[in-house]
Amino acid sequence: MHVFLWVIVVGTLSVLVALWGAEVPASFRYPILAAWVALMGWLFYATLRCSTIADIKAIHARGMIKRRRLAWEDIQDIRAEANPASQMQSGAPNVLVHAYGRDGAKVLLPFVDDLHVNVERELGLLLDSWVELRGEDWAPDPQAAVLIDRRDARQAALMMGFAAVMLAFIPLTVLMLLPLFVDMPDWLESFLNPFTVMGVGTPLIFALTAIASYRSRRPSA
């Protein structure tokens, strides 16, 4: 929370410097500043309202926009999972906890992460409560399992697509610059222009990798 507050303060100061440093009319400057302050205030207020509450009937996950109620008998799984954003965002939690509903929805449990709690202990308490409160006649929903597996396959496919693009960036750059150093036919030189190599090559690599990954992981219905 302290990190998020610092981000808001630094961001607001940066906007102030940018607005007052540029030649912007006051009629344009003050509305932008007011909108920015309002947005940051709402983000901070919405973050304060986020919570995860478990009672005898359900888990209540309140996010910044949406509130979800997952009855114990409808929960299909509760997992601790790595947070991909932690590699790119300083101060982000490395481990998040999600609950999976009967409809295959993946619901983040706010503040149940390695920044705020002992994830292993809290996850153990949630799993014990789930086993106790879901009912003796509870059984996994086969259709929900397929939906969850498909969601996992889509997420993994997207990650593989982005990883392939990152790995291909340097080779594509070399390919794009090759006509500057090597004599080649005009048709090939015109083909290896920045728009074709980056504008077409990058989305194509992402799409082919993501599709191949999804097809290899997709569960059968």
PyMOL CGO cylinders between C-alpha atoms (Angstrom):
from pymol import cmd
from pymol.cgo import CYLINDER

trace = [
    CYLINDER, 0.00, 0.00, 0.00, 2.83, 2.39, 0.85, 0.3, 1, 1, 1, 1, 1, 1,
    CYLINDER, 2.83, 2.39, 0.85, 4.44, 1.64, -2.51, 0.3, 1, 1, 1, 1, 1, 1,
    CYLINDER, 4.44, 1.64, -2.51, 1.18, 2.39, -4.31, 0.3, 1, 1, 1, 1, 1, 1,
    CYLINDER, 1.18, 2.39, -4.31, 0.83, 5.68, -2.42, 0.3, 1, 1, 1, 1, 1, 1,
    CYLINDER, 0.83, 5.68, -2.42, 4.36, 6.67, -3.45, 0.3, 1, 1, 1, 1, 1, 1,
    CYLINDER, 4.36, 6.67, -3.45, 3.53, 5.84, -7.07, 0.3, 1, 1, 1, 1, 1, 1,
    CYLINDER, 3.53, 5.84, -7.07, 0.51, 8.17, -6.89, 0.3, 1, 1, 1, 1, 1, 1,
    CYLINDER, 0.51, 8.17, -6.89, 2.54, 11.00, -5.33, 0.3, 1, 1, 1, 1, 1, 1,
    CYLINDER, 2.54, 11.00, -5.33, 5.44, 10.67, -7.79, 0.3, 1, 1, 1, 1, 1, 1,
    CYLINDER, 5.44, 10.67, -7.79, 3.03, 10.37, -10.74, 0.3, 1, 1, 1, 1, 1, 1,
    CYLINDER, 3.03, 10.37, -10.74, 1.13, 13.49, -9.66, 0.3, 1, 1, 1, 1, 1, 1,
    CYLINDER, 1.13, 13.49, -9.66, 4.34, 15.48, -9.24, 0.3, 1, 1, 1, 1, 1, 1,
    CYLINDER, 4.34, 15.48, -9.24, 5.48, 14.33, -12.70, 0.3, 1, 1, 1, 1, 1, 1,
    CYLINDER, 5.48, 14.33, -12.70, 2.19, 15.50, -14.23, 0.3, 1, 1, 1, 1, 1, 1,
    CYLINDER, 2.19, 15.50, -14.23, 2.54, 18.85, -12.45, 0.3, 1, 1, 1, 1, 1, 1,
    CYLINDER, 2.54, 18.85, -12.45, 6.06, 19.33, -13.79, 0.3, 1, 1, 1, 1, 1, 1,
    CYLINDER, 6.06, 19.33, -13.79, 5.01, 18.33, -17.31, 0.3, 1, 1, 1, 1, 1, 1,
    CYLINDER, 5.01, 18.33, -17.31, 1.99, 20.65, -17.35, 0.3, 1, 1, 1, 1, 1, 1,
    CYLINDER, 1.99, 20.65, -17.35, 3.78, 23.66, -15.93, 0.3, 1, 1, 1, 1, 1, 1,
    CYLINDER, 3.78, 23.66, -15.93, 6.89, 23.06, -18.02, 0.3, 1, 1, 1, 1, 1, 1,
    CYLINDER, 6.89, 23.06, -18.02, 4.97, 22.97, -21.26, 0.3, 1, 1, 1, 1, 1, 1,
    CYLINDER, 4.97, 22.97, -21.26, 3.24, 25.90, -22.91, 0.3, 1, 1, 1, 1, 1, 1,
    CYLINDER, 3.24, 25.90, -22.91, -0.26, 24.75, -22.09, 0.3, 1, 1, 1, 1, 1, 1,
    CYLINDER, -0.26, 24.75, -22.09, -3.19, 27.15, -21.67, 0.3, 1, 1, 1, 1, 1, 1,
    CYLINDER, -3.19, 27.15, -21.67, -4.63, 27.34, -18.15, 0.3, 1, 1, 1, 1, 1, 1,
    CYLINDER, -4.63, 27.34, -18.15, -8.04, 26.35, -19.52, 0.3, 1, 1, 1, 1, 1, 1,
    CYLINDER, -8.04, 26.35, -19.52, -6.47, 23.06, -20.59, 0.3, 1, 1, 1, 1, 1, 1,
    CYLINDER, -6.47, 23.06, -20.59, -3.97, 22.62, -17.74, 0.3, 1, 1, 1, 1, 1, 1,
    CYLINDER, -3.97, 22.62, -17.74, -6.32, 22.74, -14.75, 0.3, 1, 1, 1, 1, 1, 1,
    CYLINDER, -6.32, 22.74, -14.75, -8.98, 20.32, -16.09, 0.3, 1, 1, 1, 1, 1, 1,
    CYLINDER, -8.98, 20.32, -16.09, -6.24, 17.77, -16.86, 0.3, 1, 1, 1, 1, 1, 1,
    CYLINDER, -6.24, 17.77, -16.86, -4.76, 18.19, -13.39, 0.3, 1, 1, 1, 1, 1, 1,
    CYLINDER, -4.76, 18.19, -13.39, -8.19, 17.85, -11.79, 0.3, 1, 1, 1, 1, 1, 1,
    CYLINDER, -8.19, 17.85, -11.79, -8.96, 14.72, -13.81, 0.3, 1, 1, 1, 1, 1, 1,
    CYLINDER, -8.96, 14.72, -13.81, -5.59, 13.21, -12.88, 0.3, 1, 1, 1, 1, 1, 1,
    CYLINDER, -5.59, 13.21, -12.88, -6.08, 13.92, -9.15, 0.3, 1, 1, 1, 1, 1, 1,
    CYLINDER, -6.08, 13.92, -9.15, -9.60, 12.49, -9.32, 0.3, 1, 1, 1, 1, 1, 1,
    CYLINDER, -9.60, 12.49, -9.32, -8.34, 9.33, -11.04, 0.3, 1, 1, 1, 1, 1, 1,
    CYLINDER, -8.34, 9.33, -11.04, -5.52, 8.82, -8.54, 0.3, 1, 1, 1, 1, 1, 1,
    CYLINDER, -5.52, 8.82, -8.54, -7.90, 9.45, -5.64, 0.3, 1, 1, 1, 1, 1, 1,
    CYLINDER, -7.90, 9.45, -5.64, -10.35, 6.89, -6.98, 0.3, 1, 1, 1, 1, 1, 1,
    CYLINDER, -10.35, 6.89, -6.98, -7.55, 4.33, -7.50, 0.3, 1, 1, 1, 1, 1, 1,
    CYLINDER, -7.55, 4.33, -7.50, -6.34, 4.80, -3.93, 0.3, 1, 1, 1, 1, 1, 1,
    CYLINDER, -6.34, 4.80, -3.93, -9.89, 4.58, -2.52, 0.3, 1, 1, 1, 1, 1, 1,
    CYLINDER, -9.89, 4.58, -2.52, -10.69, 1.51, -4.62, 0.3, 1, 1, 1, 1, 1, 1,
    CYLINDER, -10.69, 1.51, -4.62, -7.46, -0.17, -3.50, 0.3, 1, 1, 1, 1, 1, 1,
    CYLINDER, -7.46, -0.17, -3.50, -8.33, 0.46, 0.16, 0.3, 1, 1, 1, 1, 1, 1,
    CYLINDER, -8.33, 0.46, 0.16, -11.69, -1.26, -0.40, 0.3, 1, 1, 1, 1, 1, 1,
    CYLINDER, -11.69, -1.26, -0.40, -10.14, -4.40, -1.89, 0.3, 1, 1, 1, 1, 1, 1,
    CYLINDER, -10.14, -4.40, -1.89, -10.44, -7.36, 0.45, 0.3, 1, 1, 1, 1, 1, 1,
    CYLINDER, -10.44, -7.36, 0.45, -10.76, -11.12, 0.79, 0.3, 1, 1, 1, 1, 1, 1,
    CYLINDER, -10.76, -11.12, 0.79, -13.22, -12.32, 3.42, 0.3, 1, 1, 1, 1, 1, 1,
    CYLINDER, -13.22, -12.32, 3.42, -14.09, -15.93, 4.16, 0.3, 1, 1, 1, 1, 1, 1,
    CYLINDER, -14.09, -15.93, 4.16, -17.13, -16.89, 6.20, 0.3, 1, 1, 1, 1, 1, 1,
    CYLINDER, -17.13, -16.89, 6.20, -19.01, -20.10, 6.81, 0.3, 1, 1, 1, 1, 1, 1,
    CYLINDER, -19.01, -20.10, 6.81, -20.86, -19.89, 3.48, 0.3, 1, 1, 1, 1, 1, 1,
    CYLINDER, -20.86, -19.89, 3.48, -18.46, -18.42, 0.94, 0.3, 1, 1, 1, 1, 1, 1,
    CYLINDER, -18.46, -18.42, 0.94, -15.33, -16.53, 0.01, 0.3, 1, 1, 1, 1, 1, 1,
    CYLINDER, -15.33, -16.53, 0.01, -15.99, -12.87, -0.79, 0.3, 1, 1, 1, 1, 1, 1,
    CYLINDER, -15.99, -12.87, -0.79, -13.37, -11.32, -3.08, 0.3, 1, 1, 1, 1, 1, 1,
    CYLINDER, -13.37, -11.32, -3.08, -13.76, -7.58, -3.50, 0.3, 1, 1, 1, 1, 1, 1,
    CYLINDER, -13.76, -7.58, -3.50, -11.61, -6.11, -6.26, 0.3, 1, 1, 1, 1, 1, 1,
    CYLINDER, -11.61, -6.11, -6.26, -11.22, -2.54, -7.43, 0.3, 1, 1, 1, 1, 1, 1,
    CYLINDER, -11.22, -2.54, -7.43, -14.27, -2.78, -9.68, 0.3, 1, 1, 1, 1, 1, 1,
    CYLINDER, -14.27, -2.78, -9.68, -16.02, -6.11, -9.21, 0.3, 1, 1, 1, 1, 1, 1,
    CYLINDER, -16.02, -6.11, -9.21, -17.08, -8.07, -6.16, 0.3, 1, 1, 1, 1, 1, 1,
    CYLINDER, -17.08, -8.07, -6.16, -17.32, -11.85, -6.38, 0.3, 1, 1, 1, 1, 1, 1,
    CYLINDER, -17.32, -11.85, -6.38, -18.94, -14.33, -4.03, 0.3, 1, 1, 1, 1, 1, 1,
    CYLINDER, -18.94, -14.33, -4.03, -17.79, -17.93, -4.32, 0.3, 1, 1, 1, 1, 1, 1,
    CYLINDER, -17.79, -17.93, -4.32, -19.83, -20.42, -2.32, 0.3, 1, 1, 1, 1, 1, 1,
    CYLINDER, -19.83, -20.42, -2.32, -17.64, -23.15, -0.87, 0.3, 1, 1, 1, 1, 1, 1,
    CYLINDER, -17.64, -23.15, -0.87, -19.52, -25.85, -2.77, 0.3, 1, 1, 1, 1, 1, 1,
    CYLINDER, -19.52, -25.85, -2.77, -18.98, -24.02, -6.07, 0.3, 1, 1, 1, 1, 1, 1,
    CYLINDER, -18.98, -24.02, -6.07, -15.21, -23.65, -5.67, 0.3, 1, 1, 1, 1, 1, 1,
    CYLINDER, -15.21, -23.65, -5.67, -13.28, -26.13, -7.80, 0.3, 1, 1, 1, 1, 1, 1,
    CYLINDER, -13.28, -26.13, -7.80, -9.75, -25.27, -6.65, 0.3, 1, 1, 1, 1, 1, 1,
    CYLINDER, -9.75, -25.27, -6.65, -7.68, -22.71, -4.75, 0.3, 1, 1, 1, 1, 1, 1,
    CYLINDER, -7.68, -22.71, -4.75, -4.12, -22.24, -5.99, 0.3, 1, 1, 1, 1, 1, 1,
    CYLINDER, -4.12, -22.24, -5.99, -1.03, -20.20, -5.25, 0.3, 1, 1, 1, 1, 1, 1,
    CYLINDER, -1.03, -20.20, -5.25, 0.44, -19.13, -8.59, 0.3, 1, 1, 1, 1, 1, 1,
    CYLINDER, 0.44, -19.13, -8.59, 3.41, -17.11, -9.79, 0.3, 1, 1, 1, 1, 1, 1,
    CYLINDER, 3.41, -17.11, -9.79, 2.67, -13.53, -10.77, 0.3, 1, 1, 1, 1, 1, 1,
    CYLINDER, 2.67, -13.53, -10.77, 4.07, -12.84, -14.29, 0.3, 1, 1, 1, 1, 1, 1,
    CYLINDER, 4.07, -12.84, -14.29, 3.91, -9.08, -13.67, 0.3, 1, 1, 1, 1, 1, 1,
    CYLINDER, 3.91, -9.08, -13.67, 6.46, -9.32, -10.85, 0.3, 1, 1, 1, 1, 1, 1,
    CYLINDER, 6.46, -9.32, -10.85, 9.24, -9.68, -13.44, 0.3, 1, 1, 1, 1, 1, 1,
    CYLINDER, 9.24, -9.68, -13.44, 8.43, -6.27, -14.93, 0.3, 1, 1, 1, 1, 1, 1,
    CYLINDER, 8.43, -6.27, -14.93, 6.96, -4.34, -12.00, 0.3, 1, 1, 1, 1, 1, 1,
    CYLINDER, 6.96, -4.34, -12.00, 9.05, -3.47, -8.97, 0.3, 1, 1, 1, 1, 1, 1,
    CYLINDER, 9.05, -3.47, -8.97, 7.25, -4.05, -5.69, 0.3, 1, 1, 1, 1, 1, 1,
    CYLINDER, 7.25, -4.05, -5.69, 4.67, -6.43, -7.17, 0.3, 1, 1, 1, 1, 1, 1,
    CYLINDER, 4.67, -6.43, -7.17, 3.99, -9.69, -5.32, 0.3, 1, 1, 1, 1, 1, 1,
    CYLINDER, 3.99, -9.69, -5.32, 5.71, -12.79, -6.65, 0.3, 1, 1, 1, 1, 1, 1,
    CYLINDER, 5.71, -12.79, -6.65, 2.91, -15.16, -5.62, 0.3, 1, 1, 1, 1, 1, 1,
    CYLINDER, 2.91, -15.16, -5.62, -0.84, -14.63, -5.93, 0.3, 1, 1, 1, 1, 1, 1,
    CYLINDER, -0.84, -14.63, -5.93, -3.71, -16.83, -4.79, 0.3, 1, 1, 1, 1, 1, 1,
    CYLINDER, -3.71, -16.83, -4.79, -6.70, -17.54, -7.04, 0.3, 1, 1, 1, 1, 1, 1,
    CYLINDER, -6.70, -17.54, -7.04, -9.93, -19.41, -6.50, 0.3, 1, 1, 1, 1, 1, 1,
    CYLINDER, -9.93, -19.41, -6.50, -11.63, -21.18, -9.40, 0.3, 1, 1, 1, 1, 1, 1,
    CYLINDER, -11.63, -21.18, -9.40, -15.41, -21.24, -9.68, 0.3, 1, 1, 1, 1, 1, 1,
    CYLINDER, -15.41, -21.24, -9.68, -17.82, -23.71, -11.18, 0.3, 1, 1, 1, 1, 1, 1,
    CYLINDER, -17.82, -23.71, -11.18, -18.00, -21.58, -14.34, 0.3, 1, 1, 1, 1, 1, 1,
    CYLINDER, -18.00, -21.58, -14.34, -14.23, -21.86, -14.78, 0.3, 1, 1, 1, 1, 1, 1,
    CYLINDER, -14.23, -21.86, -14.78, -13.69, -18.26, -13.67, 0.3, 1, 1, 1, 1, 1, 1,
    CYLINDER, -13.69, -18.26, -13.67, -10.32, -17.46, -12.13, 0.3, 1, 1, 1, 1, 1, 1,
    CYLINDER, -10.32, -17.46, -12.13, -10.88, -15.09, -9.20, 0.3, 1, 1, 1, 1, 1, 1,
    CYLINDER, -10.88, -15.09, -9.20, -7.99, -13.22, -7.61, 0.3, 1, 1, 1, 1, 1, 1,
    CYLINDER, -7.99, -13.22, -7.61, -8.11, -13.12, -3.81, 0.3, 1, 1, 1, 1, 1, 1,
    CYLINDER, -8.11, -13.12, -3.81, -6.91, -9.57, -3.03, 0.3, 1, 1, 1, 1, 1, 1,
    CYLINDER, -6.91, -9.57, -3.03, -4.09, -9.20, -0.50, 0.3, 1, 1, 1, 1, 1, 1,
    CYLINDER, -4.09, -9.20, -0.50, -3.61, -12.97, -0.23, 0.3, 1, 1, 1, 1, 1, 1,
    CYLINDER, -3.61, -12.97, -0.23, -0.10, -12.75, -1.64, 0.3, 1, 1, 1, 1, 1, 1,
    CYLINDER, -0.10, -12.75, -1.64, 3.49, -12.96, -0.47, 0.3, 1, 1, 1, 1, 1, 1,
    CYLINDER, 3.49, -12.96, -0.47, 3.67, -9.20, 0.18, 0.3, 1, 1, 1, 1, 1, 1,
    CYLINDER, 3.67, -9.20, 0.18, 0.91, -9.15, 2.77, 0.3, 1, 1, 1, 1, 1, 1,
    CYLINDER, 0.91, -9.15, 2.77, 0.62, -12.64, 4.30, 0.3, 1, 1, 1, 1, 1, 1,
    CYLINDER, 0.62, -12.64, 4.30, 2.36, -15.95, 4.70, 0.3, 1, 1, 1, 1, 1, 1,
    CYLINDER, 2.36, -15.95, 4.70, 0.95, -17.52, 1.55, 0.3, 1, 1, 1, 1, 1, 1,
    CYLINDER, 0.95, -17.52, 1.55, 1.63, -21.11, 2.57, 0.3, 1, 1, 1, 1, 1, 1,
    CYLINDER, 1.63, -21.11, 2.57, -0.19, -20.67, 5.88, 0.3, 1, 1, 1, 1, 1, 1,
    CYLINDER, -0.19, -20.67, 5.88, -3.14, -18.72, 4.45, 0.3, 1, 1, 1, 1, 1, 1,
    CYLINDER, -3.14, -18.72, 4.45, -3.55, -21.11, 1.54, 0.3, 1, 1, 1, 1, 1, 1,
    CYLINDER, -3.55, -21.11, 1.54, -3.53, -24.04, 3.94, 0.3, 1, 1, 1, 1, 1, 1,
    CYLINDER, -3.53, -24.04, 3.94, -6.27, -22.42, 6.03, 0.3, 1, 1, 1, 1, 1, 1,
    CYLINDER, -6.27, -22.42, 6.03, -8.38, -21.73, 2.94, 0.3, 1, 1, 1, 1, 1, 1,
    CYLINDER, -8.38, -21.73, 2.94, -7.98, -25.27, 1.63, 0.3, 1, 1, 1, 1, 1, 1,
    CYLINDER, -7.98, -25.27, 1.63, -8.85, -26.76, 5.04, 0.3, 1, 1, 1, 1, 1, 1,
    CYLINDER, -8.85, -26.76, 5.04, -11.94, -24.55, 5.25, 0.3, 1, 1, 1, 1, 1, 1,
    CYLINDER, -11.94, -24.55, 5.25, -12.94, -25.48, 1.70, 0.3, 1, 1, 1, 1, 1, 1,
    CYLINDER, -12.94, -25.48, 1.70, -12.70, -29.21, 2.41, 0.3, 1, 1, 1, 1, 1, 1,
    CYLINDER, -12.70, -29.21, 2.41, -14.72, -28.80, 5.62, 0.3, 1, 1, 1, 1, 1, 1,
    CYLINDER, -14.72, -28.80, 5.62, -17.44, -26.45, 4.34, 0.3, 1, 1, 1, 1, 1, 1,
    CYLINDER, -17.44, -26.45, 4.34, -18.04, -27.59, 0.77, 0.3, 1, 1, 1, 1, 1, 1,
    CYLINDER, -18.04, -27.59, 0.77, -20.22, -30.51, 1.89, 0.3, 1, 1, 1, 1, 1, 1,
    CYLINDER, -20.22, -30.51, 1.89, -19.70, -34.25, 2.15, 0.3, 1, 1, 1, 1, 1, 1,
    CYLINDER, -19.70, -34.25, 2.15, -21.35, -34.90, -1.21, 0.3, 1, 1, 1, 1, 1, 1,
    CYLINDER, -21.35, -34.90, -1.21, -19.10, -32.45, -3.07, 0.3, 1, 1, 1, 1, 1, 1,
    CYLINDER, -19.10, -32.45, -3.07, -17.46, -33.72, -6.25, 0.3, 1, 1, 1, 1, 1, 1,
    CYLINDER, -17.46, -33.72, -6.25, -15.41, -31.96, -8.91, 0.3, 1, 1, 1, 1, 1, 1,
    CYLINDER, -15.41, -31.96, -8.91, -17.41, -30.64, -11.84, 0.3, 1, 1, 1, 1, 1, 1,
    CYLINDER, -17.41, -30.64, -11.84, -15.97, -32.24, -15.03, 0.3, 1, 1, 1, 1, 1, 1,
    CYLINDER, -15.97, -32.24, -15.03, -17.13, -29.36, -17.23, 0.3, 1, 1, 1, 1, 1, 1,
    CYLINDER, -17.13, -29.36, -17.23, -15.59, -26.81, -14.86, 0.3, 1, 1, 1, 1, 1, 1,
    CYLINDER, -15.59, -26.81, -14.86, -12.31, -28.74, -14.99, 0.3, 1, 1, 1, 1, 1, 1,
    CYLINDER, -12.31, -28.74, -14.99, -12.31, -28.48, -18.79, 0.3, 1, 1, 1, 1, 1, 1,
    CYLINDER, -12.31, -28.48, -18.79, -13.02, -24.73, -18.65, 0.3, 1, 1, 1, 1, 1, 1,
    CYLINDER, -13.02, -24.73, -18.65, -10.23, -24.19, -16.11, 0.3, 1, 1, 1, 1, 1, 1,
    CYLINDER, -10.23, -24.19, -16.11, -7.76, -26.21, -18.18, 0.3, 1, 1, 1, 1, 1, 1,
    CYLINDER, -7.76, -26.21, -18.18, -8.67, -24.23, -21.29, 0.3, 1, 1, 1, 1, 1, 1,
    CYLINDER, -8.67, -24.23, -21.29, -8.17, -20.95, -19.42, 0.3, 1, 1, 1, 1, 1, 1,
    CYLINDER, -8.17, -20.95, -19.42, -4.76, -22.16, -18.25, 0.3, 1, 1, 1, 1, 1, 1,
    CYLINDER, -4.76, -22.16, -18.25, -3.90, -23.19, -21.82, 0.3, 1, 1, 1, 1, 1, 1,
    CYLINDER, -3.90, -23.19, -21.82, -4.87, -19.74, -23.16, 0.3, 1, 1, 1, 1, 1, 1,
    CYLINDER, -4.87, -19.74, -23.16, -2.82, -17.96, -20.52, 0.3, 1, 1, 1, 1, 1, 1,
    CYLINDER, -2.82, -17.96, -20.52, 0.20, -20.18, -21.17, 0.3, 1, 1, 1, 1, 1, 1,
    CYLINDER, 0.20, -20.18, -21.17, -0.18, -19.61, -24.92, 0.3, 1, 1, 1, 1, 1, 1,
    CYLINDER, -0.18, -19.61, -24.92, -0.13, -15.84, -24.49, 0.3, 1, 1, 1, 1, 1, 1,
    CYLINDER, -0.13, -15.84, -24.49, 2.97, -16.04, -22.31, 0.3, 1, 1, 1, 1, 1, 1,
    CYLINDER, 2.97, -16.04, -22.31, 4.69, -18.27, -24.87, 0.3, 1, 1, 1, 1, 1, 1,
    CYLINDER, 4.69, -18.27, -24.87, 3.76, -15.82, -27.63, 0.3, 1, 1, 1, 1, 1, 1,
    CYLINDER, 3.76, -15.82, -27.63, 5.26, -12.86, -25.78, 0.3, 1, 1, 1, 1, 1, 1,
    CYLINDER, 5.26, -12.86, -25.78, 8.39, -14.87, -24.93, 0.3, 1, 1, 1, 1, 1, 1,
    CYLINDER, 8.39, -14.87, -24.93, 8.83, -15.83, -28.59, 0.3, 1, 1, 1, 1, 1, 1,
    CYLINDER, 8.83, -15.83, -28.59, 8.54, -12.18, -29.66, 0.3, 1, 1, 1, 1, 1, 1,
    CYLINDER, 8.54, -12.18, -29.66, 11.16, -11.14, -27.12, 0.3, 1, 1, 1, 1, 1, 1,
    CYLINDER, 11.16, -11.14, -27.12, 13.53, -13.87, -28.26, 0.3, 1, 1, 1, 1, 1, 1,
    CYLINDER, 13.53, -13.87, -28.26, 12.96, -13.00, -31.91, 0.3, 1, 1, 1, 1, 1, 1,
    CYLINDER, 12.96, -13.00, -31.91, 13.49, -9.25, -31.50, 0.3, 1, 1, 1, 1, 1, 1,
    CYLINDER, 13.49, -9.25, -31.50, 17.27, -9.26, -32.02, 0.3, 1, 1, 1, 1, 1, 1,
    CYLINDER, 17.27, -9.26, -32.02, 17.21, -11.69, -35.00, 0.3, 1, 1, 1, 1, 1, 1,
    CYLINDER, 17.21, -11.69, -35.00, 14.44, -9.63, -36.62, 0.3, 1, 1, 1, 1, 1, 1,
    CYLINDER, 14.44, -9.63, -36.62, 16.43, -6.44, -36.06, 0.3, 1, 1, 1, 1, 1, 1,
    CYLINDER, 16.43, -6.44, -36.06, 19.49, -8.02, -37.69, 0.3, 1, 1, 1, 1, 1, 1,
    CYLINDER, 19.49, -8.02, -37.69, 17.34, -9.19, -40.59, 0.3, 1, 1, 1, 1, 1, 1,
    CYLINDER, 17.34, -9.19, -40.59, 15.89, -5.70, -40.98, 0.3, 1, 1, 1, 1, 1, 1,
    CYLINDER, 15.89, -5.70, -40.98, 19.37, -4.10, -41.08, 0.3, 1, 1, 1, 1, 1, 1,
    CYLINDER, 19.37, -4.10, -41.08, 20.88, -6.73, -43.36, 0.3, 1, 1, 1, 1, 1, 1,
    CYLINDER, 20.88, -6.73, -43.36, 20.25, -4.80, -46.62, 0.3, 1, 1, 1, 1, 1, 1,
    CYLINDER, 20.25, -4.80, -46.62, 22.46, -1.99, -45.30, 0.3, 1, 1, 1, 1, 1, 1,
    CYLINDER, 22.46, -1.99, -45.30, 25.52, -4.24, -45.20, 0.3, 1, 1, 1, 1, 1, 1,
    CYLINDER, 25.52, -4.24, -45.20, 24.88, -6.98, -47.75, 0.3, 1, 1, 1, 1, 1, 1,
    CYLINDER, 24.88, -6.98, -47.75, 24.11, -6.71, -51.47, 0.3, 1, 1, 1, 1, 1, 1,
    CYLINDER, 24.11, -6.71, -51.47, 20.96, -8.59, -52.36, 0.3, 1, 1, 1, 1, 1, 1,
    CYLINDER, 20.96, -8.59, -52.36, 18.30, -8.62, -55.08, 0.3, 1, 1, 1, 1, 1, 1,
    CYLINDER, 18.30, -8.62, -55.08, 15.96, -5.65, -55.19, 0.3, 1, 1, 1, 1, 1, 1,
    CYLINDER, 15.96, -5.65, -55.19, 12.88, -7.77, -54.47, 0.3, 1, 1, 1, 1, 1, 1,
    CYLINDER, 12.88, -7.77, -54.47, 14.48, -9.21, -51.33, 0.3, 1, 1, 1, 1, 1, 1,
    CYLINDER, 14.48, -9.21, -51.33, 15.75, -5.82, -50.21, 0.3, 1, 1, 1, 1, 1, 1,
    CYLINDER, 15.75, -5.82, -50.21, 12.27, -4.34, -50.59, 0.3, 1, 1, 1, 1, 1, 1,
    CYLINDER, 12.27, -4.34, -50.59, 10.84, -7.26, -48.64, 0.3, 1, 1, 1, 1, 1, 1,
    CYLINDER, 10.84, -7.26, -48.64, 13.24, -6.77, -45.70, 0.3, 1, 1, 1, 1, 1, 1,
    CYLINDER, 13.24, -6.77, -45.70, 11.96, -3.29, -44.86, 0.3, 1, 1, 1, 1, 1, 1,
    CYLINDER, 11.96, -3.29, -44.86, 11.10, -2.31, -41.25, 0.3, 1, 1, 1, 1, 1, 1,
    CYLINDER, 11.10, -2.31, -41.25, 7.36, -2.46, -41.84, 0.3, 1, 1, 1, 1, 1, 1,
    CYLINDER, 7.36, -2.46, -41.84, 7.44, -6.00, -43.19, 0.3, 1, 1, 1, 1, 1, 1,
    CYLINDER, 7.44, -6.00, -43.19, 10.00, -7.40, -40.75, 0.3, 1, 1, 1, 1, 1, 1,
    CYLINDER, 10.00, -7.40, -40.75, 8.62, -5.80, -37.57, 0.3, 1, 1, 1, 1, 1, 1,
    CYLINDER, 8.62, -5.80, -37.57, 5.06, -4.94, -38.58, 0.3, 1, 1, 1, 1, 1, 1,
    CYLINDER, 5.06, -4.94, -38.58, 4.32, -8.36, -40.05, 0.3, 1, 1, 1, 1, 1, 1,
    CYLINDER, 4.32, -8.36, -40.05, 7.01, -10.61, -38.61, 0.3, 1, 1, 1, 1, 1, 1,
    CYLINDER, 7.01, -10.61, -38.61, 6.40, -9.80, -34.95, 0.3, 1, 1, 1, 1, 1, 1,
    CYLINDER, 6.40, -9.80, -34.95, 2.61, -10.40, -34.95, 0.3, 1, 1, 1, 1, 1, 1,
    CYLINDER, 2.61, -10.40, -34.95, 3.12, -13.51, -37.08, 0.3, 1, 1, 1, 1, 1, 1,
    CYLINDER, 3.12, -13.51, -37.08, 5.64, -15.00, -34.64, 0.3, 1, 1, 1, 1, 1, 1,
    CYLINDER, 5.64, -15.00, -34.64, 3.35, -14.19, -31.72, 0.3, 1, 1, 1, 1, 1, 1,
    CYLINDER, 3.35, -14.19, -31.72, 0.29, -15.69, -33.39, 0.3, 1, 1, 1, 1, 1, 1,
    CYLINDER, 0.29, -15.69, -33.39, 1.98, -18.88, -34.61, 0.3, 1, 1, 1, 1, 1, 1,
    CYLINDER, 1.98, -18.88, -34.61, 3.66, -19.52, -31.25, 0.3, 1, 1, 1, 1, 1, 1,
    CYLINDER, 3.66, -19.52, -31.25, 0.50, -18.83, -29.26, 0.3, 1, 1, 1, 1, 1, 1,
    CYLINDER, 0.50, -18.83, -29.26, -1.65, -21.03, -31.51, 0.3, 1, 1, 1, 1, 1, 1,
    CYLINDER, -1.65, -21.03, -31.51, 0.85, -23.89, -31.43, 0.3, 1, 1, 1, 1, 1, 1,
    CYLINDER, 0.85, -23.89, -31.43, 1.15, -23.64, -27.65, 0.3, 1, 1, 1, 1, 1, 1,
    CYLINDER, 1.15, -23.64, -27.65, -2.61, -23.59, -27.16, 0.3, 1, 1, 1, 1, 1, 1,
    CYLINDER, -2.61, -23.59, -27.16, -3.22, -26.53, -29.46, 0.3, 1, 1, 1, 1, 1, 1,
    CYLINDER, -3.22, -26.53, -29.46, -0.60, -28.59, -27.63, 0.3, 1, 1, 1, 1, 1, 1,
    CYLINDER, -0.60, -28.59, -27.63, -2.10, -27.79, -24.21, 0.3, 1, 1, 1, 1, 1, 1,
    CYLINDER, -2.10, -27.79, -24.21, -5.81, -27.59, -25.01, 0.3, 1, 1, 1, 1, 1, 1,
    CYLINDER, -5.81, -27.59, -25.01, -7.77, -30.26, -23.17, 0.3, 1, 1, 1, 1, 1, 1,
    CYLINDER, -7.77, -30.26, -23.17, -10.40, -32.28, -24.93, 0.3, 1, 1, 1, 1, 1, 1,
    CYLINDER, -10.40, -32.28, -24.93, -14.00, -31.55, -24.03, 0.3, 1, 1, 1, 1, 1, 1,
]
cmd.load_cgo(trace, "trace")
